[in-house]
Amino acid sequence: MKKVLIRLAVTFGMLFVFAIIRIVTMPSLITPTYTTVVNAKSTEKSETVKKSNYNNDTPVDPSESGISDTYGFFDDDELDGLTMLVQNKAEELDMNIFVFIAGSEYRMSDYQTEIFADDTYDEMYGEDTDGVFYFMDFTGEKPAYDYISTSGKAVLMYEKHIQSIHDACQNLLPPSGLSDYSEYSNDVINAVSQFLTQLDYYYNENPHGYYYDKSSDKYFYYKGDNLVISNSPPLSVRMRPLIFALPVGIISAIIFYFATKSRYKFKASANPAVYVSHEETRFINKDDRFIRTYTTKEKIETNSGGSHGGGGGGHSHSGGHGGGGSHR
């Protein structure tokens, strides 16, 4: 029992040490870490270790926001009117907004749609700038896959509301899988207007928590009024192992203390003769006989397989993105 307690204490102690090491070394072990801090009020920016691509210090140009109708719903005048709506909202929210209405030539998998939305945004506005890209699927696929890509401050602003925004817009859109959507142009106008309304509705909410974009290895979180985009996690995440490790370390110390203390206690002899009555017991003959041996075997598992990634190509840009899609 004493040996078991000591082993438990050592195990818990090693877990405690590992947790501390994990906290200290959590910032990237392989790639250099960088952190960009942007003041949400004054757009002052401070950088450490390595310059990042965060461009919030450059004012948003509303004229660069707009809408692309590759399906052919609208004539020039109608498209100009929708573009004006988008640009006005972009100026009001101080972020880039782009709506992409995808025709049949943009049929692709869900994953490819996400890559297309993220990379097209980065090509148009730059990596890690503030904005959203709305991919509306009119390719004829069934089910259709609408996708919203977010960047910069929009990541935390809308991340937990993405599905709500999709629901509000898709309630106005026609069903998927149709060969001809031309008669639904008014529905598309209403959906675009609803999208802008949803962006405005959720914009003023105070974002909290953090978001991790696995594809770019970037964390998004606020530190006070400052938006931080970094490949190092926030302190609250780094401290989580310590929440587990601290009680483990205390338990291991207690176990080790009592196990060591019990080692020095006086114990009676373990000789069996102590429990034998010599007056009633007589040994006539005694010898040692070999009876049997025991051999235990344990199979050591090995992992010969490699890890597998998702299909298709990856991002052509390194900008961090949030967002999400919804089938229609």
MARRO-827878 format. One record per residue (C-alpha): residue number from 1; residue in three letters; chain; y negated, x negated, z negated. Coordinates in steps of 0.02 Angstrom, whole numbers, plus 50000, padded with zeros to 5 digits. Layout:
<atoms>
+-----+------+-------+-------+-------+-------+
|  nr | rest | kette |    c2 |    c1 |    c3 |
+-----+------+-------+-------+-------+-------+
| NUM |  ALA |     A |     Y |     X |     Z |
...
+-----+------+-------+-------+-------+-------+
</atoms>
This chain:
<atoms>
+-----+------+-------+-------+-------+-------+
|  nr | rest | kette |    c2 |    c1 |    c3 |
+-----+------+-------+-------+-------+-------+
|   1 |  MET |     A | 50000 | 50000 | 50000 |
|   2 |  LYS |     A | 49884 | 49857 | 49958 |
|   3 |  LYS |     A | 49910 | 49778 | 50130 |
|   4 |  VAL |     A | 49877 | 49944 | 50216 |
|   5 |  LEU |     A | 49713 | 49964 | 50123 |
|   6 |  ILE |     A | 49658 | 49789 | 50168 |
|   7 |  ARG |     A | 49701 | 49819 | 50350 |
|   8 |  LEU |     A | 49601 | 49980 | 50349 |
|   9 |  ALA |     A | 49453 | 49891 | 50272 |
|  10 |  VAL |     A | 49461 | 49753 | 50403 |
|  11 |  THR |     A | 49473 | 49882 | 50543 |
|  12 |  PHE |     A | 49324 | 49981 | 50480 |
|  13 |  GLY |     A | 49227 | 49821 | 50457 |
|  14 |  MET |     A | 49261 | 49769 | 50636 |
|  15 |  LEU |     A | 49203 | 49940 | 50697 |
|  16 |  PHE |     A | 49043 | 49919 | 50598 |
|  17 |  VAL |     A | 49011 | 49747 | 50672 |
|  18 |  PHE |     A | 49050 | 49810 | 50847 |
|  19 |  ALA |     A | 48925 | 49953 | 50826 |
|  20 |  ILE |     A | 48789 | 49832 | 50773 |
|  21 |  ILE |     A | 48826 | 49718 | 50921 |
|  22 |  ARG |     A | 48823 | 49869 | 51036 |
|  23 |  ILE |     A | 48651 | 49920 | 50974 |
|  24 |  VAL |     A | 48581 | 49745 | 50998 |
|  25 |  THR |     A | 48656 | 49717 | 51171 |
|  26 |  MET |     A | 48642 | 49893 | 51244 |
|  27 |  PRO |     A | 48499 | 49848 | 51361 |
|  28 |  SER |     A | 48576 | 49795 | 51525 |
|  29 |  LEU |     A | 48700 | 49653 | 51502 |
|  30 |  ILE |     A | 48707 | 49609 | 51686 |
|  31 |  THR |     A | 48542 | 49655 | 51769 |
|  32 |  PRO |     A | 48370 | 49613 | 51701 |
|  33 |  THR |     A | 48293 | 49758 | 51607 |
|  34 |  TYR |     A | 48125 | 49830 | 51648 |
|  35 |  THR |     A | 48019 | 49963 | 51569 |
|  36 |  THR |     A | 47868 | 50052 | 51640 |
|  37 |  VAL |     A | 47758 | 50151 | 51521 |
|  38 |  VAL |     A | 47633 | 50273 | 51595 |
|  39 |  ASN |     A | 47500 | 50359 | 51491 |
|  40 |  ALA |     A | 47507 | 50542 | 51536 |
|  41 |  LYS |     A | 47320 | 50565 | 51507 |
|  42 |  SER |     A | 47237 | 50409 | 51575 |
|  43 |  THR |     A | 47370 | 50343 | 51696 |
|  44 |  GLU |     A | 47355 | 50171 | 51617 |
|  45 |  LYS |     A | 47513 | 50072 | 51645 |
|  46 |  SER |     A | 47590 | 49926 | 51552 |
|  47 |  GLU |     A | 47741 | 49831 | 51614 |
|  48 |  THR |     A | 47867 | 49717 | 51531 |
|  49 |  VAL |     A | 47987 | 49589 | 51604 |
|  50 |  LYS |     A | 47990 | 49657 | 51781 |
|  51 |  LYS |     A | 47876 | 49764 | 51887 |
|  52 |  SER |     A | 47949 | 49934 | 51930 |
|  53 |  ASN |     A | 47908 | 50054 | 52071 |
|  54 |  TYR |     A | 47828 | 50187 | 51961 |
|  55 |  ASN |     A | 47673 | 50242 | 52057 |
|  56 |  ASN |     A | 47592 | 50367 | 51941 |
|  57 |  ASP |     A | 47435 | 50261 | 51938 |
|  58 |  THR |     A | 47406 | 50312 | 52120 |
|  59 |  PRO |     A | 47325 | 50485 | 52131 |
|  60 |  VAL |     A | 47431 | 50617 | 52218 |
|  61 |  ASP |     A | 47366 | 50663 | 52390 |
|  62 |  PRO |     A | 47395 | 50851 | 52409 |
|  63 |  SER |     A | 47378 | 50839 | 52598 |
|  64 |  GLU |     A | 47543 | 50744 | 52602 |
|  65 |  SER |     A | 47635 | 50892 | 52525 |
|  66 |  GLY |     A | 47697 | 51029 | 52639 |
|  67 |  ILE |     A | 47842 | 51117 | 52720 |
|  68 |  SER |     A | 47959 | 51074 | 52863 |
|  69 |  ASP |     A | 48039 | 51218 | 52959 |
|  70 |  THR |     A | 48182 | 51143 | 53058 |
|  71 |  TYR |     A | 48264 | 51314 | 53078 |
|  72 |  GLY |     A | 48116 | 51388 | 53172 |
|  73 |  PHE |     A | 48067 | 51536 | 53063 |
|  74 |  PHE |     A | 47878 | 51520 | 53084 |
|  75 |  ASP |     A | 47748 | 51493 | 53217 |
|  76 |  ASP |     A | 47608 | 51367 | 53190 |
|  77 |  ASP |     A | 47490 | 51488 | 53105 |
|  78 |  GLU |     A | 47622 | 51549 | 52982 |
|  79 |  LEU |     A | 47675 | 51371 | 52946 |
|  80 |  ASP |     A | 47495 | 51319 | 52915 |
|  81 |  GLY |     A | 47476 | 51462 | 52791 |
|  82 |  LEU |     A | 47632 | 51411 | 52694 |
|  83 |  THR |     A | 47580 | 51228 | 52699 |
|  84 |  MET |     A | 47412 | 51276 | 52623 |
|  85 |  LEU |     A | 47502 | 51365 | 52480 |
|  86 |  VAL |     A | 47610 | 51212 | 52446 |
|  87 |  GLN |     A | 47463 | 51092 | 52452 |
|  88 |  ASN |     A | 47358 | 51199 | 52334 |
|  89 |  LYS |     A | 47500 | 51199 | 52207 |
|  90 |  ALA |     A | 47524 | 51011 | 52229 |
|  91 |  GLU |     A | 47340 | 50983 | 52190 |
|  92 |  GLU |     A | 47348 | 51101 | 52040 |
|  93 |  LEU |     A | 47502 | 51017 | 51965 |
|  94 |  ASP |     A | 47454 | 50841 | 52021 |
|  95 |  MET |     A | 47622 | 50803 | 52099 |
|  96 |  ASN |     A | 47703 | 50797 | 52270 |
|  97 |  ILE |     A | 47789 | 50956 | 52329 |
|  98 |  PHE |     A | 47891 | 50971 | 52487 |
|  99 |  VAL |     A | 47998 | 51115 | 52551 |
| 100 |  PHE |     A | 48128 | 51073 | 52684 |
| 101 |  ILE |     A | 48203 | 51221 | 52778 |
| 102 |  ALA |     A | 48364 | 51151 | 52852 |
| 103 |  GLY |     A | 48431 | 51215 | 53017 |
| 104 |  SER |     A | 48608 | 51197 | 53085 |
| 105 |  GLU |     A | 48585 | 51014 | 53133 |
| 106 |  TYR |     A | 48579 | 50972 | 52948 |
| 107 |  ARG |     A | 48754 | 51029 | 52903 |
| 108 |  MET |     A | 48827 | 50908 | 52777 |
| 109 |  SER |     A | 48926 | 50901 | 52616 |
| 110 |  ASP |     A | 48847 | 50943 | 52449 |
| 111 |  TYR |     A | 48844 | 50760 | 52402 |
| 112 |  GLN |     A | 48763 | 50711 | 52566 |
| 113 |  THR |     A | 48633 | 50847 | 52542 |
| 114 |  GLU |     A | 48587 | 50772 | 52373 |
| 115 |  ILE |     A | 48573 | 50598 | 52447 |
| 116 |  PHE |     A | 48468 | 50666 | 52590 |
| 117 |  ALA |     A | 48347 | 50754 | 52473 |
| 118 |  ASP |     A | 48326 | 50603 | 52358 |
| 119 |  ASP |     A | 48305 | 50476 | 52497 |
| 120 |  THR |     A | 48191 | 50584 | 52604 |
| 121 |  TYR |     A | 48076 | 50608 | 52455 |
| 122 |  ASP |     A | 48072 | 50420 | 52422 |
| 123 |  GLU |     A | 48033 | 50385 | 52604 |
| 124 |  MET |     A | 47890 | 50510 | 52606 |
| 125 |  TYR |     A | 47809 | 50477 | 52437 |
| 126 |  GLY |     A | 47881 | 50315 | 52368 |
| 127 |  GLU |     A | 48007 | 50282 | 52232 |
| 128 |  ASP |     A | 47979 | 50355 | 52057 |
| 129 |  THR |     A | 47822 | 50450 | 52103 |
| 130 |  ASP |     A | 47789 | 50623 | 52030 |
| 131 |  GLY |     A | 47856 | 50765 | 52133 |
| 132 |  VAL |     A | 47992 | 50884 | 52191 |
| 133 |  PHE |     A | 48089 | 50908 | 52354 |
| 134 |  TYR |     A | 48167 | 51078 | 52389 |
| 135 |  PHE |     A | 48309 | 51083 | 52517 |
| 136 |  MET |     A | 48337 | 51263 | 52578 |
| 137 |  ASP |     A | 48503 | 51280 | 52668 |
| 138 |  PHE |     A | 48502 | 51384 | 52826 |
| 139 |  THR |     A | 48631 | 51280 | 52917 |
| 140 |  GLY |     A | 48755 | 51423 | 52930 |
| 141 |  GLU |     A | 48874 | 51347 | 52804 |
| 142 |  LYS |     A | 48959 | 51464 | 52682 |
| 143 |  PRO |     A | 48921 | 51447 | 52542 |
| 144 |  ALA |     A | 48749 | 51377 | 52572 |
| 145 |  TYR |     A | 48695 | 51237 | 52456 |
| 146 |  ASP |     A | 48512 | 51235 | 52404 |
| 147 |  TYR |     A | 48456 | 51078 | 52312 |
| 148 |  ILE |     A | 48303 | 51027 | 52211 |
| 149 |  SER |     A | 48269 | 50842 | 52189 |
| 150 |  THR |     A | 48145 | 50788 | 52055 |
| 151 |  SER |     A | 48056 | 50622 | 52031 |
| 152 |  GLY |     A | 47939 | 50543 | 51903 |
| 153 |  LYS |     A | 47868 | 50663 | 51774 |
| 154 |  ALA |     A | 47953 | 50810 | 51863 |
| 155 |  VAL |     A | 48124 | 50746 | 51806 |
| 156 |  LEU |     A | 48100 | 50791 | 51623 |
| 157 |  MET |     A | 47982 | 50935 | 51662 |
| 158 |  TYR |     A | 48109 | 51036 | 51760 |
| 159 |  GLU |     A | 48281 | 50964 | 51720 |
| 160 |  LYS |     A | 48338 | 51101 | 51601 |
| 161 |  HIS |     A | 48261 | 51237 | 51711 |
| 162 |  ILE |     A | 48335 | 51191 | 51879 |
| 163 |  GLN |     A | 48464 | 51331 | 51879 |
| 164 |  SER |     A | 48333 | 51459 | 51826 |
| 165 |  ILE |     A | 48222 | 51407 | 51970 |
| 166 |  HIS |     A | 48369 | 51421 | 52091 |
| 167 |  ASP |     A | 48413 | 51593 | 52025 |
| 168 |  ALA |     A | 48236 | 51658 | 52047 |
| 169 |  CYS |     A | 48225 | 51593 | 52226 |
| 170 |  GLN |     A | 48401 | 51637 | 52283 |
| 171 |  ASN |     A | 48377 | 51818 | 52229 |
| 172 |  LEU |     A | 48252 | 51829 | 52373 |
| 173 |  LEU |     A | 48350 | 51731 | 52503 |
| 174 |  PRO |     A | 48475 | 51804 | 52628 |
| 175 |  PRO |     A | 48663 | 51776 | 52604 |
| 176 |  SER |     A | 48743 | 51619 | 52674 |
| 177 |  GLY |     A | 48858 | 51602 | 52823 |
| 178 |  LEU |     A | 48752 | 51703 | 52947 |
| 179 |  SER |     A | 48739 | 51649 | 53128 |
| 180 |  ASP |     A | 48560 | 51712 | 53143 |
| 181 |  TYR |     A | 48429 | 51710 | 53004 |
| 182 |  SER |     A | 48278 | 51743 | 53113 |
| 183 |  GLU |     A | 48246 | 51917 | 53043 |
| 184 |  TYR |     A | 48234 | 51848 | 52866 |
| 185 |  SER |     A | 48072 | 51752 | 52885 |
| 186 |  ASN |     A | 47981 | 51863 | 52759 |
| 187 |  ASP |     A | 48119 | 51828 | 52631 |
| 188 |  VAL |     A | 48094 | 51642 | 52656 |
| 189 |  ILE |     A | 47906 | 51661 | 52629 |
| 190 |  ASN |     A | 47938 | 51756 | 52468 |
| 191 |  ALA |     A | 48064 | 51624 | 52410 |
| 192 |  VAL |     A | 47941 | 51482 | 52443 |
| 193 |  SER |     A | 47806 | 51575 | 52348 |
| 194 |  GLN |     A | 47927 | 51606 | 52205 |
| 195 |  PHE |     A | 47973 | 51421 | 52202 |
| 196 |  LEU |     A | 47791 | 51373 | 52179 |
| 197 |  THR |     A | 47772 | 51505 | 52044 |
| 198 |  GLN |     A | 47922 | 51435 | 51951 |
| 199 |  LEU |     A | 47853 | 51257 | 51960 |
| 200 |  ASP |     A | 47691 | 51319 | 51885 |
| 201 |  TYR |     A | 47779 | 51423 | 51752 |
| 202 |  TYR |     A | 47881 | 51279 | 51681 |
| 203 |  TYR |     A | 47752 | 51144 | 51708 |
| 204 |  ASN |     A | 47659 | 51167 | 51544 |
| 205 |  GLU |     A | 47814 | 51156 | 51436 |
| 206 |  ASN |     A | 47822 | 50999 | 51331 |
| 207 |  PRO |     A | 47973 | 50902 | 51394 |
| 208 |  HIS |     A | 48085 | 50824 | 51264 |
| 209 |  GLY |     A | 48244 | 50724 | 51254 |
| 210 |  TYR |     A | 48291 | 50602 | 51390 |
| 211 |  TYR |     A | 48375 | 50600 | 51560 |
| 212 |  TYR |     A | 48489 | 50467 | 51633 |
| 213 |  ASP |     A | 48508 | 50447 | 51820 |
| 214 |  LYS |     A | 48674 | 50361 | 51848 |
| 215 |  SER |     A | 48642 | 50319 | 52031 |
| 216 |  SER |     A | 48487 | 50216 | 51992 |
| 217 |  ASP |     A | 48534 | 50168 | 51812 |
| 218 |  LYS |     A | 48367 | 50231 | 51749 |
| 219 |  TYR |     A | 48320 | 50326 | 51591 |
| 220 |  PHE |     A | 48176 | 50449 | 51585 |
| 221 |  TYR |     A | 48097 | 50491 | 51417 |
| 222 |  TYR |     A | 47931 | 50514 | 51329 |
| 223 |  LYS |     A | 47867 | 50398 | 51195 |
| 224 |  GLY |     A | 47723 | 50492 | 51120 |
| 225 |  ASP |     A | 47615 | 50546 | 51267 |
| 226 |  ASN |     A | 47685 | 50409 | 51377 |
| 227 |  LEU |     A | 47820 | 50437 | 51508 |
| 228 |  VAL |     A | 47942 | 50292 | 51508 |
| 229 |  ILE |     A | 48058 | 50252 | 51653 |
| 230 |  SER |     A | 48175 | 50111 | 51609 |
| 231 |  ASN |     A | 48352 | 50048 | 51630 |
| 232 |  SER |     A | 48359 | 50032 | 51441 |
| 233 |  PRO |     A | 48400 | 50190 | 51342 |
| 234 |  PRO |     A | 48278 | 50261 | 51213 |
| 235 |  LEU |     A | 48291 | 50202 | 51033 |
| 236 |  SER |     A | 48368 | 50367 | 50977 |
| 237 |  VAL |     A | 48515 | 50338 | 51094 |
| 238 |  ARG |     A | 48535 | 50158 | 51043 |
| 239 |  MET |     A | 48541 | 50206 | 50860 |
| 240 |  ARG |     A | 48681 | 50333 | 50880 |
| 241 |  PRO |     A | 48820 | 50205 | 50852 |
| 242 |  LEU |     A | 48737 | 50156 | 50687 |
| 243 |  ILE |     A | 48747 | 50337 | 50625 |
| 244 |  PHE |     A | 48936 | 50321 | 50639 |
| 245 |  ALA |     A | 48948 | 50139 | 50590 |
| 246 |  LEU |     A | 48849 | 50149 | 50428 |
| 247 |  PRO |     A | 48968 | 50267 | 50335 |
| 248 |  VAL |     A | 49115 | 50173 | 50409 |
| 249 |  GLY |     A | 49047 | 50011 | 50338 |
| 250 |  ILE |     A | 49023 | 50091 | 50167 |
| 251 |  ILE |     A | 49200 | 50161 | 50168 |
| 252 |  SER |     A | 49273 | 49994 | 50219 |
| 253 |  ALA |     A | 49178 | 49906 | 50079 |
| 254 |  ILE |     A | 49245 | 50030 | 49950 |
| 255 |  ILE |     A | 49423 | 50012 | 50013 |
| 256 |  PHE |     A | 49412 | 49823 | 50013 |
| 257 |  TYR |     A | 49340 | 49824 | 49836 |
| 258 |  PHE |     A | 49479 | 49929 | 49760 |
| 259 |  ALA |     A | 49614 | 49839 | 49858 |
| 260 |  THR |     A | 49552 | 49671 | 49795 |
| 261 |  LYS |     A | 49532 | 49735 | 49617 |
| 262 |  SER |     A | 49709 | 49803 | 49612 |
| 263 |  ARG |     A | 49776 | 49635 | 49666 |
| 264 |  TYR |     A | 49732 | 49557 | 49497 |
| 265 |  LYS |     A | 49804 | 49692 | 49386 |
| 266 |  PHE |     A | 49953 | 49645 | 49274 |
| 267 |  LYS |     A | 50115 | 49715 | 49342 |
| 268 |  ALA |     A | 50287 | 49724 | 49265 |
| 269 |  SER |     A | 50424 | 49620 | 49341 |
| 270 |  ALA |     A | 50505 | 49692 | 49496 |
| 271 |  ASN |     A | 50675 | 49623 | 49439 |
| 272 |  PRO |     A | 50804 | 49767 | 49445 |
| 273 |  ALA |     A | 50882 | 49698 | 49285 |
| 274 |  VAL |     A | 50737 | 49772 | 49188 |
| 275 |  TYR |     A | 50806 | 49946 | 49222 |
| 276 |  VAL |     A | 50990 | 49907 | 49186 |
| 277 |  SER |     A | 51073 | 49933 | 49017 |
| 278 |  HIS |     A | 51168 | 49772 | 48982 |
| 279 |  GLU |     A | 51275 | 49857 | 48848 |
| 280 |  GLU |     A | 51347 | 49984 | 48969 |
| 281 |  THR |     A | 51355 | 49880 | 49127 |
| 282 |  ARG |     A | 51480 | 49742 | 49169 |
| 283 |  PHE |     A | 51481 | 49645 | 49334 |
| 284 |  ILE |     A | 51657 | 49595 | 49385 |
| 285 |  ASN |     A | 51619 | 49517 | 49553 |
| 286 |  LYS |     A | 51469 | 49498 | 49664 |
| 287 |  ASP |     A | 51443 | 49429 | 49840 |
| 288 |  ASP |     A | 51320 | 49441 | 49986 |
| 289 |  ARG |     A | 51378 | 49529 | 50144 |
| 290 |  PHE |     A | 51285 | 49536 | 50311 |
| 291 |  ILE |     A | 51282 | 49717 | 50368 |
| 292 |  ARG |     A | 51166 | 49733 | 50520 |
| 293 |  THR |     A | 51000 | 49683 | 50598 |
| 294 |  TYR |     A | 50863 | 49793 | 50668 |
| 295 |  THR |     A | 50762 | 49755 | 50823 |
| 296 |  THR |     A | 50613 | 49858 | 50871 |
| 297 |  LYS |     A | 50535 | 49857 | 51044 |
| 298 |  GLU |     A | 50365 | 49919 | 51100 |
| 299 |  LYS |     A | 50316 | 49942 | 51280 |
| 300 |  ILE |     A | 50147 | 49867 | 51325 |
| 301 |  GLU |     A | 50061 | 49976 | 51453 |
| 302 |  THR |     A | 49962 | 49892 | 51591 |
| 303 |  ASN |     A | 49837 | 49971 | 51705 |
| 304 |  SER |     A | 49860 | 49906 | 51881 |
| 305 |  GLY |     A | 49751 | 50036 | 51964 |
| 306 |  GLY |     A | 49567 | 50016 | 52005 |
| 307 |  SER |     A | 49424 | 50135 | 51979 |
| 308 |  HIS |     A | 49380 | 50258 | 52116 |
| 309 |  GLY |     A | 49208 | 50310 | 52169 |
| 310 |  GLY |     A | 49146 | 50463 | 52259 |
| 311 |  GLY |     A | 49160 | 50484 | 52445 |
| 312 |  GLY |     A | 49021 | 50455 | 52569 |
| 313 |  GLY |     A | 48878 | 50332 | 52570 |
| 314 |  GLY |     A | 48758 | 50294 | 52431 |
| 315 |  HIS |     A | 48569 | 50301 | 52412 |
| 316 |  SER |     A | 48465 | 50193 | 52528 |
| 317 |  HIS |     A | 48326 | 50187 | 52396 |
| 318 |  SER |     A | 48325 | 50140 | 52213 |
| 319 |  GLY |     A | 48210 | 50276 | 52149 |
| 320 |  GLY |     A | 48270 | 50376 | 52000 |
| 321 |  HIS |     A | 48298 | 50563 | 52024 |
| 322 |  GLY |     A | 48344 | 50718 | 51929 |
| 323 |  GLY |     A | 48374 | 50892 | 51993 |
| 324 |  GLY |     A | 48522 | 50999 | 52040 |
| 325 |  GLY |     A | 48597 | 51114 | 52169 |
| 326 |  SER |     A | 48660 | 51291 | 52179 |
| 327 |  HIS |     A | 48775 | 51379 | 52301 |
| 328 |  ARG |     A | 48716 | 51538 | 52382 |
+-----+------+-------+-------+-------+-------+
</atoms>
